[in-house]
Amino acid sequence: MKERLQIHKKADSSNSQLESSLFPSPRSLDKTKQSSPKPLTQLEIANQQFQQHKIEATKLAIQAKYGSLTPEAQERLTVLQAKMDSFWENTGEQGYGVGHNFDNIATNRPQDSIIQAQLTIGQPGDKYEQEADNVAAKVVNQINTASGENQILPAKEEGQVKAEEAGGETSVSPQKQRFLQDYLVAKELVHGIDETLPTDKILEGLFNNFKNIGFKYTMVSKSAEKLLTGTREGDCQTLAEAFKRVAEGYFGIPNLNIEKIPKPFLSEAGKTPYRGREPNCDDGKRWFFQNHYWVTWNNKVYDVLFLSHKKVETDLARQTDPLKSMLMPEEEYFETEKGKVVYPYKDQYSTAELSMFEKLKNFIKNMGRWLANDMDDITAKIHGLLIRKAGASEFDALMQELQNNQINQAASRDGQ
């Protein structure tokens, strides 16, 4: 499929392709140095280094004028200016050349020529001096001629834009470059994905790349922006939103939806792929979730938390908020549709059979007037059984003990 991209004048989308074709690489300058039969003097070497710094700084200055600089690029520009100033101070002390002020490179005056500074080291018209100024002039001229409100780039043949391959450079559109600049983790998520493949294959590659980004599952929600900019932790909602953001924003895939289970539930889903996080309920046997999020596309499930294409099987709670009972270790519990009681204990959850819990609750209610004086002790015994996951027979034994105590107390009162 062919692609046409519309670029506005204020955008810096044409700069990267234009500049990369015009600025010579340090390698090309190295070749020039290697081809010279005569060894370079220390001054000539310093002059070459200065001109390389000038070319790189000119490129950054142009980007600042016609677009924007990242904090890293701005810092690099400052470093280059310091190196160039230091160069002139050192050479000036020895009486070479004339003055140089890099501040003359205009970054906010559209009517002025971007390159104002002149430097003469050694012979006037030095080839490195000419190369730096010629490159800058070409860039300025071509940027200024692109003055229409909208510029249409040539159509690209399908397969021209490739995802990054190991050890190679990525050829991507300016919009995608900006996306990767904004979201550094996205570079890892799109790594090795061939964009000429069908959509489902692209999504599968993105899906699998999530397990390699060092994500830490904390069960605490973080925004997709925080994950993609470097905070590699969060919950299922964090992962689902990040997956959707990259699929839409980088690959341009539409019609992805985030679905969720809004109520608490139990699940037998097992460990997460992220650092092997164990389930938080019943000593690593089950998960207890307050909610759950995943992505769907074309009726296919992308559960990024478990890297699964199946919907999580759930035992839904009967209510959204926890119930209250003094018989539970922390007085809170949930009842599920499949007959479980889920209750918190410290930072984990445990389950008990609902039938046993109802039986115990009714027993205490019916005998409450006889057991009122001993209720704290009875509650402590119940908590102990729940915490160590006692079986139904032990709860039956406790209730039988309480019933016997109640009969003995009644007989003692009648005998008085």
C-alpha positions as CSV (number, residue, x, y, z in Angstrom):
1,M,0.0,0.0,0.0
2,K,1.4,3.4,-0.9
3,E,1.7,6.1,1.7
4,R,1.3,9.9,1.3
5,L,2.3,12.2,4.1
6,Q,1.1,15.8,4.5
7,I,3.7,18.1,6.2
8,H,2.9,21.6,7.5
9,K,5.3,24.4,7.3
10,K,5.9,24.7,11.0
11,A,6.7,21.0,11.4
12,D,10.3,19.9,11.4
13,S,9.4,16.7,9.5
14,S,11.5,17.5,6.4
15,N,14.6,18.5,8.4
16,S,15.8,15.1,9.4
17,Q,15.9,13.6,5.8
18,L,17.2,16.9,4.4
19,E,20.0,17.3,6.9
20,S,21.1,13.7,6.8
21,S,21.6,13.9,3.0
22,L,23.6,17.2,3.3
23,F,25.8,16.9,6.3
24,P,28.9,14.8,5.8
25,S,29.6,12.2,8.4
26,P,32.8,12.2,10.4
27,R,33.7,9.0,8.6
28,S,33.8,10.9,5.2
29,L,36.1,13.5,6.8
30,D,38.3,10.7,8.1
31,K,38.6,9.4,4.5
32,T,39.8,12.8,3.4
33,K,42.4,12.8,6.2
34,Q,43.5,9.3,5.3
35,S,44.0,10.1,1.6
36,S,46.4,13.0,2.4
37,P,49.9,11.9,1.7
38,K,51.4,14.5,4.0
39,P,50.9,14.1,7.8
40,L,48.6,16.8,9.2
41,T,49.9,19.3,11.6
42,Q,48.5,19.7,15.0
43,L,46.8,22.9,13.9
44,E,45.2,21.3,10.9
45,I,43.9,18.4,13.0
46,A,42.4,20.9,15.5
47,N,41.0,22.9,12.5
48,Q,39.3,19.7,11.2
49,Q,37.8,19.0,14.6
50,F,36.5,22.5,14.9
51,Q,34.8,22.3,11.5
52,Q,33.1,19.0,12.4
53,H,31.8,20.7,15.6
54,K,30.7,23.6,13.5
55,I,28.7,21.4,11.1
56,E,27.0,19.5,13.9
57,A,26.2,22.7,15.8
58,T,24.8,24.3,12.7
59,K,22.5,21.3,12.2
60,L,21.2,21.6,15.8
61,A,20.8,25.4,15.4
62,I,18.7,24.8,12.2
63,Q,16.5,22.3,14.1
64,A,16.1,24.9,16.9
65,K,15.0,27.5,14.4
66,Y,12.6,25.4,12.3
67,G,11.4,22.9,14.9
68,S,12.3,22.1,18.5
69,L,15.2,20.5,20.3
70,T,15.1,17.7,22.8
71,P,16.8,18.4,26.2
72,E,19.6,16.0,25.1
73,A,20.1,17.9,21.8
74,Q,20.1,21.3,23.6
75,E,22.8,20.0,26.0
76,R,24.8,18.7,23.0
77,L,24.6,22.2,21.4
78,T,25.9,23.8,24.6
79,V,28.8,21.3,24.7
80,L,29.7,22.0,21.1
81,Q,29.7,25.8,21.7
82,A,32.0,25.3,24.7
83,K,34.4,23.2,22.6
84,M,34.4,25.8,19.9
85,D,35.0,28.6,22.3
86,S,37.8,26.7,23.9
87,F,39.4,26.0,20.5
88,W,39.4,29.7,19.7
89,E,40.8,30.7,23.1
90,N,43.7,28.2,22.6
91,T,44.4,29.1,19.0
92,G,43.9,32.9,19.6
93,E,46.6,32.8,22.3
94,Q,49.0,31.6,19.6
95,G,48.0,34.4,17.2
96,Y,46.2,32.3,14.6
97,G,43.2,33.5,12.6
98,V,40.5,36.0,13.5
99,G,37.7,36.0,16.0
100,H,34.7,33.6,16.2
101,N,31.5,33.9,18.0
102,F,29.1,31.0,17.7
103,D,26.2,33.2,19.1
104,N,26.1,34.6,15.6
105,I,24.3,31.5,14.5
106,A,20.7,32.8,14.5
107,T,18.1,30.5,16.0
108,N,15.2,33.0,16.3
109,R,15.5,35.5,13.4
110,P,13.9,34.0,10.3
111,Q,15.0,36.9,8.0
112,D,18.7,36.5,8.8
113,S,21.0,34.0,7.4
114,I,21.5,31.1,9.9
115,I,25.3,31.0,9.4
116,Q,26.9,34.3,10.3
117,A,30.1,33.2,11.9
118,Q,33.4,33.2,10.0
119,L,36.6,31.5,11.0
120,T,39.9,31.7,9.3
121,I,42.6,29.3,10.5
122,G,45.7,28.9,8.4
123,Q,45.1,29.7,4.8
124,P,42.1,31.9,3.8
125,G,39.4,29.8,2.1
126,D,40.4,26.6,3.9
127,K,38.6,23.6,2.4
128,Y,37.1,22.6,5.7
129,E,35.9,26.2,6.3
130,Q,34.2,26.2,2.9
131,E,32.7,22.8,3.4
132,A,31.0,23.9,6.7
133,D,29.6,27.1,5.2
134,N,28.5,25.4,2.0
135,V,26.6,22.8,3.9
136,A,24.9,25.4,6.1
137,A,24.0,27.5,3.0
138,K,22.4,24.5,1.2
139,V,20.3,23.6,4.2
140,V,19.1,27.1,4.6
141,N,18.3,27.5,1.0
142,Q,16.3,24.3,0.7
143,I,14.4,25.0,3.9
144,N,13.5,28.5,2.8
145,T,12.3,27.2,-0.6
146,A,9.9,24.8,1.1
147,S,7.6,27.8,2.0
148,G,4.2,26.4,0.9
149,E,1.6,25.8,3.6
150,N,1.5,22.1,2.7
151,Q,4.2,20.0,1.2
152,I,3.5,16.5,-0.2
153,L,6.3,14.0,0.1
154,P,6.8,11.5,-2.8
155,A,4.8,8.3,-2.3
156,K,6.7,5.5,-0.8
157,E,6.5,2.0,-2.1
158,E,5.3,-0.7,0.3
159,G,8.1,-2.1,2.2
160,Q,10.4,0.9,1.9
161,V,9.8,1.8,5.6
162,K,11.3,-1.0,7.6
163,A,11.4,-1.5,11.3
164,E,14.8,-1.4,13.1
165,E,16.9,-4.4,12.6
166,A,19.7,-5.5,15.0
167,G,22.7,-3.3,14.5
168,G,21.1,-1.3,11.7
169,E,19.6,2.1,11.3
170,T,15.8,2.7,11.1
171,S,14.3,4.4,8.1
172,V,11.0,5.9,9.4
173,S,8.8,8.9,8.8
174,P,9.3,12.1,10.7
175,Q,6.1,11.4,12.6
176,K,7.4,8.1,13.7
177,Q,10.8,9.5,14.6
178,R,9.0,12.1,16.8
179,F,6.9,9.3,18.4
180,L,10.1,7.4,19.3
181,Q,11.7,10.6,20.7
182,D,8.7,11.2,22.9
183,Y,8.4,7.6,24.1
184,L,11.8,6.0,24.5
185,V,10.5,2.6,25.6
186,A,8.6,2.4,22.3
187,K,11.9,1.9,20.5
188,E,12.2,-1.5,22.3
189,L,8.6,-2.3,21.6
190,V,8.8,-1.8,17.8
191,H,12.2,-3.4,17.5
192,G,12.5,-6.0,14.8
193,I,8.9,-5.7,13.5
194,D,8.5,-5.8,9.7
195,E,5.8,-3.2,8.9
196,T,5.1,-4.8,5.5
197,L,3.5,-7.8,7.3
198,P,-0.2,-8.1,7.8
199,T,-1.7,-6.2,10.7
200,D,-2.2,-9.3,12.9
201,K,1.5,-10.2,12.5
202,I,2.6,-6.7,13.5
203,L,0.4,-6.8,16.5
204,E,1.8,-10.2,17.5
205,G,5.3,-8.8,17.2
206,L,4.4,-5.8,19.4
207,F,2.6,-8.2,21.9
208,N,5.6,-10.4,22.3
209,N,8.0,-7.5,22.7
210,F,6.3,-6.4,25.9
211,K,8.0,-9.3,27.8
212,N,11.4,-7.9,27.0
213,I,11.1,-4.4,28.4
214,G,11.8,-5.1,32.1
215,F,8.3,-4.3,33.3
216,K,7.5,-4.7,37.0
217,Y,3.9,-5.7,37.8
218,T,3.0,-3.7,41.0
219,M,-0.8,-3.9,40.9
220,V,-0.8,-0.1,41.1
221,S,-2.0,1.7,38.0
222,K,0.4,4.0,36.2
223,S,-0.3,6.0,33.0
224,A,0.8,4.6,29.6
225,E,2.8,7.8,29.1
226,K,4.9,7.0,32.3
227,L,5.6,3.5,31.1
228,L,6.6,4.5,27.6
229,T,8.8,7.3,28.8
230,G,10.7,5.1,31.2
231,T,8.7,4.2,34.3
232,R,8.6,0.5,33.7
233,E,6.0,-0.5,36.3
234,G,2.2,-0.5,36.7
235,D,-0.7,-2.9,36.3
236,C,-2.8,-4.5,33.6
237,Q,-4.4,-1.1,32.6
238,T,-1.0,0.4,32.2
239,L,0.1,-2.4,29.8
240,A,-3.2,-2.4,27.8
241,E,-3.1,1.4,27.3
242,A,0.6,1.3,26.3
243,F,-0.1,-1.5,23.8
244,K,-2.9,0.5,22.2
245,R,-0.9,3.7,22.2
246,V,2.0,2.2,20.3
247,A,-0.2,0.2,17.9
248,E,-2.1,3.3,16.9
249,G,0.5,6.1,17.3
250,Y,3.5,4.3,15.6
251,F,2.0,1.6,13.4
252,G,-1.2,3.5,12.6
253,I,-3.5,0.5,13.3
254,P,-7.1,1.5,14.0
255,N,-10.0,-0.1,15.7
256,L,-8.2,-1.3,18.8
257,N,-10.4,-1.4,21.9
258,I,-9.6,-1.7,25.6
259,E,-12.1,-4.0,27.5
260,K,-12.3,-4.6,31.2
261,I,-13.9,-6.5,34.0
262,P,-15.0,-3.8,36.4
263,K,-15.9,-6.0,39.4
264,P,-13.6,-7.9,41.8
265,F,-13.0,-11.6,40.9
266,L,-10.9,-14.7,41.5
267,S,-8.8,-16.2,38.7
268,E,-6.6,-19.2,38.2
269,A,-4.4,-17.4,35.6
270,G,-1.1,-18.3,37.2
271,K,2.2,-16.3,37.2
272,T,2.8,-13.2,35.1
273,P,5.6,-13.2,32.5
274,Y,6.9,-10.0,34.3
275,R,9.6,-11.1,36.7
276,G,7.5,-14.2,37.5
277,R,5.1,-12.4,39.8
278,E,3.2,-15.0,41.9
279,P,-0.6,-14.8,42.4
280,N,-1.7,-12.9,45.4
281,C,-4.3,-15.3,46.8
282,D,-4.2,-18.6,48.6
283,D,-0.4,-18.8,48.8
284,G,0.2,-18.4,45.1
285,K,-2.7,-20.5,43.8
286,R,-5.1,-17.8,42.7
287,W,-5.3,-14.1,41.8
288,F,-7.8,-11.8,43.4
289,F,-8.3,-8.7,41.2
290,Q,-10.4,-5.6,41.8
291,N,-10.7,-5.3,37.9
292,H,-8.8,-6.3,34.8
293,Y,-8.0,-4.7,31.4
294,W,-7.0,-6.1,28.0
295,V,-7.0,-5.1,24.3
296,T,-9.1,-6.5,21.5
297,W,-8.6,-6.1,17.7
298,N,-10.7,-7.9,15.1
299,N,-12.2,-10.1,17.9
300,K,-8.8,-11.2,19.0
301,V,-7.8,-10.9,22.6
302,Y,-4.4,-9.3,23.6
303,D,-4.1,-9.7,27.4
304,V,-0.8,-8.0,27.8
305,L,-0.5,-8.7,31.5
306,F,-0.5,-12.5,31.0
307,L,0.6,-12.3,27.3
308,S,-2.4,-14.5,26.5
309,H,-5.0,-14.5,23.7
310,K,-7.6,-16.0,26.0
311,K,-10.0,-14.1,28.2
312,V,-9.3,-14.6,31.9
313,E,-11.7,-17.1,33.5
314,T,-13.4,-15.4,36.4
315,D,-15.3,-16.1,39.6
316,L,-17.0,-12.8,40.0
317,A,-17.7,-11.2,43.3
318,R,-21.4,-10.6,44.1
319,Q,-20.7,-7.0,45.0
320,T,-18.2,-4.3,44.2
321,D,-17.4,-3.2,47.7
322,P,-16.3,-5.6,50.5
323,L,-18.7,-6.8,53.1
324,K,-18.0,-6.4,56.8
325,S,-17.9,-9.0,59.5
326,M,-16.1,-9.2,62.8
327,L,-15.4,-12.9,62.1
328,M,-13.0,-12.1,59.2
329,P,-9.3,-11.4,60.0
330,E,-9.5,-7.8,58.8
331,E,-13.4,-7.6,59.0
332,E,-13.7,-7.3,55.2
333,Y,-14.6,-10.0,52.7
334,F,-16.2,-10.7,49.3
335,E,-18.6,-13.4,48.3
336,T,-18.1,-14.9,44.9
337,E,-20.6,-16.5,42.5
338,K,-19.0,-19.9,42.8
339,G,-19.3,-20.1,46.6
340,K,-16.1,-18.6,47.9
341,V,-15.4,-16.1,50.6
342,V,-12.3,-13.9,49.8
343,Y,-10.8,-12.0,52.6
344,P,-7.6,-9.9,53.0
345,Y,-4.8,-10.8,55.4
346,K,-1.9,-8.3,55.5
347,D,-0.9,-7.8,51.8
348,Q,-2.4,-11.1,50.5
349,Y,-5.8,-12.7,50.1
350,S,-7.2,-16.0,51.2
351,T,-10.4,-17.9,50.5
352,A,-12.8,-20.0,52.5
353,E,-15.9,-22.0,51.6
354,L,-19.0,-19.7,51.7
355,S,-21.1,-22.6,53.2
356,M,-18.8,-23.0,56.1
357,F,-18.7,-19.2,56.7
358,E,-22.5,-18.9,56.6
359,K,-22.8,-21.8,59.0
360,L,-20.3,-20.3,61.5
361,K,-22.0,-16.9,61.2
362,N,-25.5,-18.3,61.9
363,F,-24.2,-20.3,64.8
364,I,-22.6,-17.2,66.5
365,K,-25.7,-15.2,65.8
366,N,-28.1,-17.8,67.4
367,M,-25.9,-18.3,70.5
368,G,-24.8,-14.7,70.8
369,R,-26.7,-14.0,74.1
370,W,-24.9,-16.9,75.7
371,L,-21.4,-16.2,74.2
372,A,-21.3,-12.4,74.6
373,N,-18.7,-12.5,77.5
374,D,-16.4,-14.8,75.5
375,M,-16.8,-13.2,72.0
376,D,-13.3,-11.8,71.8
377,D,-11.7,-15.1,72.6
378,I,-14.0,-16.9,70.1
379,T,-13.2,-14.4,67.4
380,A,-9.5,-14.9,67.9
381,K,-10.0,-18.7,67.5
382,I,-11.9,-18.2,64.3
383,H,-9.2,-15.9,62.9
384,G,-6.5,-18.4,63.7
385,L,-8.4,-21.1,61.8
386,L,-8.9,-18.9,58.8
387,I,-5.3,-17.7,58.7
388,R,-3.9,-21.2,58.7
389,K,-6.6,-22.3,56.2
390,A,-8.2,-24.9,58.5
391,G,-10.6,-27.4,57.0
392,A,-14.4,-27.6,57.6
393,S,-13.9,-30.3,60.2
394,E,-11.9,-28.0,62.5
395,F,-14.6,-25.3,62.3
396,D,-17.2,-28.0,63.1
397,A,-15.1,-29.0,66.1
398,L,-14.9,-25.4,67.3
399,M,-18.7,-24.9,67.0
400,Q,-19.2,-28.2,68.9
401,E,-16.9,-27.0,71.6
402,L,-18.8,-23.7,71.9
403,Q,-22.1,-25.5,72.0
404,N,-20.9,-27.8,74.7
405,N,-19.7,-24.8,76.7
406,Q,-23.1,-23.2,76.3
407,I,-24.9,-26.4,77.5
408,N,-22.6,-26.7,80.5
409,Q,-23.1,-23.0,81.5
410,A,-26.9,-23.4,81.2
411,A,-26.8,-26.6,83.4
412,S,-24.6,-24.8,86.0
413,R,-27.1,-21.9,86.2
414,D,-30.0,-24.3,86.6
415,G,-28.3,-26.1,89.5
416,Q,-27.8,-23.0,91.5
